[in-house]
Amino acid sequence: MTDHQSTSDTAARPGRGRTGTVDDASHARQQDGRDLMGPVENLTRIMWTGTLWFAAAVVAVALALGAVLVSGWRPDVLSTPVETLFWIGASVVALSLGLIGWSGCPILEVSVPVADRNKTRTMQLGTFSFLVGSAATMLAVLLGPAG
């Protein structure tokens, strides 16, 4: 059987994804056989890197906002639709900081699998929201009047 064929037992066979192909997790094993993508390892990694991502995101927001405010720019110079875009983007960035911060917080919920799932999702959503919110906010600044 080739890797691209699917069988009824693909879910029970380690190293097989839902489509029957070899997934990356099957290759992510240490020599002692421990799964590097297992819930415990992944959760540990997310809590460690989540703290770093949170710090980096806070510094990025502080630098961007500080530079804009020091220049004398204020959101009230924007037209109403662009000002709305600015505040929506800023709100999304604030929400994303909360999501990324929670992902990096070393608190487990009910169990390791639940915490792994939730922290993985909040890290992904937080990172995506940070990028989208930052882009929307900076677009609003760029669409405003030239200083």
Buried (B, 14 or more C-beta within 10 A) or exposed (E): EEEEEBEEEBEEEEBBBEEBBEBEBBEBBEEEEEBEBBBEBBBBBBBEEBBEBBEEBEEEBEEBEEEBEEEEBEBEEBEEEBBEBBBBBBBBBEBBBEBBBBBBBEEBEEEBEEBBBBBBEBBEBBBEBBEBBBEBBBBBBEBBEEE
